Amino acid sequence: KIDSTTRKVLYSKNFNKVESFSEKSYVNMDTLFQFVDAQLFALLVDLKDNGEHEFLDIKTYQEIYKHIRESVDLCHRDGVIKDEVARNPEKYLVLDKGMIPMLRRYK
């Protein structure tokens, strides 16, 4: 166990050297909608890291994420996703019989 003063001295030496969790370096995933971006990004990172597609070799990870974000936004903005799901909801939505009782408990 180290005392408070020693701990502050030790941590303060490295404080500015530790990567920060700022918007520049990280993306907050605070809604379920952002899991689409994360899943697509993870798949493309795997492809890039494994050298499976040459066109990914010239892209940075930041560029890949930017393209994903723009593409997902476009799909939502022009209604492509909503229209398709509305036409055939049973194909895309999995009904959970426990959802309504769970929501009632947390009302």
PLY file of the C-alpha trace (Angstrom):
ply
format ascii 1.0
element vertex 107
property float x
property float y
property float z
element edge 106
property int vertex1
property int vertex2
end_header
0.00 0.00 0.00
1.34 3.45 -0.90
0.33 6.63 0.79
-1.68 9.33 -0.98
1.25 11.71 -1.50
3.48 9.02 -3.07
0.65 7.86 -5.34
0.03 11.43 -6.57
3.74 11.93 -7.30
3.97 8.62 -9.20
0.84 9.23 -11.27
1.62 12.88 -11.98
4.94 11.92 -13.63
3.08 9.88 -16.26
-0.20 11.78 -16.40
0.49 13.72 -19.62
2.17 10.73 -21.27
-0.90 8.52 -21.05
-3.13 8.53 -24.11
-6.35 10.39 -23.38
-9.78 9.11 -24.22
-10.69 12.16 -26.25
-13.06 12.36 -29.19
-10.04 12.55 -31.52
-8.84 9.07 -30.65
-12.01 7.30 -29.53
-15.67 7.08 -30.37
-18.24 7.03 -27.60
-20.62 4.13 -28.03
-23.51 5.34 -25.92
-26.40 4.04 -28.02
-27.19 0.70 -29.59
-27.17 2.38 -33.01
-23.40 2.73 -32.77
-22.89 -1.03 -32.54
-23.51 -1.18 -36.29
-20.51 1.10 -36.80
-18.40 -0.91 -34.36
-19.26 -4.24 -35.99
-18.52 -2.98 -39.50
-15.30 -1.34 -38.32
-14.14 -4.53 -36.57
-14.79 -6.58 -39.70
-12.89 -4.16 -41.94
-10.00 -3.92 -39.47
-9.70 -7.71 -39.57
-9.67 -7.65 -43.37
-7.08 -4.86 -43.42
-4.86 -6.48 -40.77
-4.95 -9.81 -42.58
-4.09 -8.20 -45.92
-7.09 -9.75 -47.62
-7.99 -6.76 -49.80
-5.47 -4.45 -51.42
-7.79 -1.44 -51.45
-7.73 -1.44 -47.62
-3.92 -1.26 -47.58
-3.99 2.38 -48.63
-6.66 3.38 -46.09
-5.93 4.48 -42.55
-8.11 3.20 -39.74
-9.48 6.73 -39.34
-10.46 6.83 -43.03
-12.15 3.44 -42.77
-14.21 4.57 -39.78
-15.09 7.87 -41.48
-16.40 6.00 -44.54
-18.42 3.64 -42.36
-19.95 6.52 -40.41
-20.87 8.38 -43.62
-22.36 5.24 -45.19
-24.46 4.35 -42.16
-25.69 7.94 -41.90
-26.66 7.90 -45.57
-28.60 4.64 -45.17
-30.55 6.10 -42.26
-31.07 9.48 -43.90
-32.50 8.20 -47.17
-34.80 5.65 -45.51
-33.28 2.56 -47.16
-33.11 0.65 -43.88
-36.46 1.74 -42.39
-38.36 1.14 -45.63
-36.99 -2.38 -46.01
-37.66 -3.30 -42.38
-41.20 -1.86 -42.60
-41.92 -4.00 -45.67
-40.76 -7.22 -44.05
-40.32 -6.82 -40.26
-40.37 -10.55 -39.48
-37.23 -10.97 -41.57
-35.24 -8.41 -39.55
-36.79 -8.19 -36.07
-36.51 -10.92 -33.49
-39.43 -10.80 -31.09
-38.52 -11.36 -27.47
-41.51 -12.54 -25.42
-39.78 -11.33 -22.26
-39.38 -7.74 -23.49
-42.85 -6.41 -22.56
-42.85 -7.89 -19.03
-39.31 -6.54 -18.49
-40.31 -3.04 -19.64
-43.37 -3.12 -17.37
-41.14 -3.93 -14.37
-38.96 -0.89 -15.08
-41.85 1.49 -15.76
0 1
1 2
2 3
3 4
4 5
5 6
6 7
7 8
8 9
9 10
10 11
11 12
12 13
13 14
14 15
15 16
16 17
17 18
18 19
19 20
20 21
21 22
22 23
23 24
24 25
25 26
26 27
27 28
28 29
29 30
30 31
31 32
32 33
33 34
34 35
35 36
36 37
37 38
38 39
39 40
40 41
41 42
42 43
43 44
44 45
45 46
46 47
47 48
48 49
49 50
50 51
51 52
52 53
53 54
54 55
55 56
56 57
57 58
58 59
59 60
60 61
61 62
62 63
63 64
64 65
65 66
66 67
67 68
68 69
69 70
70 71
71 72
72 73
73 74
74 75
75 76
76 77
77 78
78 79
79 80
80 81
81 82
82 83
83 84
84 85
85 86
86 87
87 88
88 89
89 90
90 91
91 92
92 93
93 94
94 95
95 96
96 97
97 98
98 99
99 100
100 101
101 102
102 103
103 104
104 105
105 106
